[in-house]
Amino acid sequence: MKIAVIGGTGLIGSKTVAILRQRGQEVVAASPKSGVNSSSGEGSRSPWPARR
């Protein structure tokens, strides 16, 4: 499963990302530090095709 964690570089998000990766999930940590604005979507390059 491919998962994007909003706030993935923060205190809770980074722990969540680590746990998910240990469990074999494909995880992207999205945050202002990684250049992603979760409000506008700016900076998010989705590695996955859009679902319809």
C-alpha positions as CSV (number, residue, x, y, z in Angstrom):
1,M,0.0,0.0,0.0
2,K,1.2,3.5,-0.8
3,I,0.7,6.0,2.0
4,A,1.3,9.8,2.3
5,V,1.6,11.0,5.9
6,I,0.8,14.7,6.2
7,G,3.2,16.1,8.8
8,G,5.5,13.2,8.3
9,T,8.6,15.0,9.5
10,G,7.1,16.2,12.8
11,L,7.2,14.4,16.2
12,I,4.2,12.1,15.8
13,G,4.4,11.9,12.0
14,S,8.0,10.8,11.9
15,K,7.2,8.0,14.3
16,T,4.2,7.0,12.2
17,V,6.3,6.9,9.1
18,A,9.0,4.7,10.8
19,I,6.4,2.2,12.0
20,L,4.7,2.0,8.6
21,R,8.0,1.5,6.8
22,Q,8.9,-1.3,9.3
23,R,5.7,-3.0,8.4
24,G,6.6,-2.9,4.7
25,Q,4.5,0.0,3.5
26,E,5.6,2.5,0.9
27,V,5.5,5.8,2.7
28,V,6.0,9.5,1.7
29,A,6.5,12.0,4.4
30,A,4.7,15.2,3.3
31,S,5.3,18.4,5.2
32,P,6.4,22.0,4.8
33,K,10.0,20.8,5.4
34,S,9.7,18.6,2.3
35,G,8.1,21.4,0.4
36,V,4.5,20.3,0.5
37,N,1.7,22.7,1.5
38,S,-1.2,20.5,2.6
39,S,-3.7,23.3,2.3
40,S,-3.1,24.2,-1.3
41,G,-1.4,21.0,-2.5
42,E,1.5,23.1,-3.8
43,G,4.7,21.1,-4.0
44,S,3.0,17.8,-4.0
45,R,4.2,15.6,-6.8
46,S,2.0,12.6,-6.5
47,P,4.0,9.5,-7.4
48,W,0.7,7.7,-8.0
49,P,-1.9,8.2,-10.7
50,A,-5.1,10.0,-9.8
51,R,-8.0,7.7,-8.9
52,R,-11.3,8.2,-10.7
